[in-house]
Amino acid sequence: MTTPSVLDQRVWEDLRALGGSEADALILELISMYLEDAPIQLEAIREAVRQSDRRAIAFHAHALRSPSASLGGLGLAEACAALEAGVDAIDSLSLESPQVQKLLAESEQVVEELRSMIRDL
């Protein structure tokens, strides 16, 4: 049984069409940039949660949202938007907070799938 993709394949079809004959190079570059930045943003979110810095959480969730959506990680982008918008409403902010856990779980899946795509290029 095939595991469903966490990446929206329509986004990738659009990127391939946009890249034309250079699609693989474009895709490799986009994924590489994402895989460099996403861990930085995720660690910043974790640290902000540990420090209970709600403003920094919202900032870094926002910074991760758009690039995630651009690469088809729509579930992760939604988790980022939900955390960004709802961080002030979380009573007991911790790494175990459901909103934080959803974002971290989604990010692991997106990163894993992007790494797999690089291996397949």
Residue, then its C-alpha position, 0 to 999 in steps of 0.5 A: m500500500t502506498t502512503p499518501s503524500v503530505l505534499d500537494q502534487r498539484v503544486w509540484e505539477d505547477l513547479r515542474a511546468l514552470g521549470g520547463s526543461e530545467a524543472d529538476a534543477l529548479i526543484l532541487e534548488l527550492i528543496s535545498m533552500y527549504l531544507e536549510d531554512a526549515p530546521i532553523q525556523l523549527e528550532a526557533i519555534r521550539e526555543a520560543v515555546r520553551q521561553s514562552d515567547r508568544r510573539a517569537i512563536a508567531f513570527h517563526a510560524h509565519a516565516l515557515r508558513s509561506p515556504s511550506a505552502s509553496l512546496g506543497g506542504l499545505g497541512l504544515a502551512e495550515a498548522c503554522a497559520a493556526l499556531e500563529a493565529g492562536v498562540d495567545a489563546i493557548d493556556s498552557l504553552s509547552l512543546e506538548s501543546p497540541q498546536v505545537q505538536k501538530l506543527l512539529a509532526e507535520s514538519e517532520q513529514v514534509v521534511e522527510e518527503l522532501r528529502s526523499m524527493i531529492r534522492d529520487l531526482 
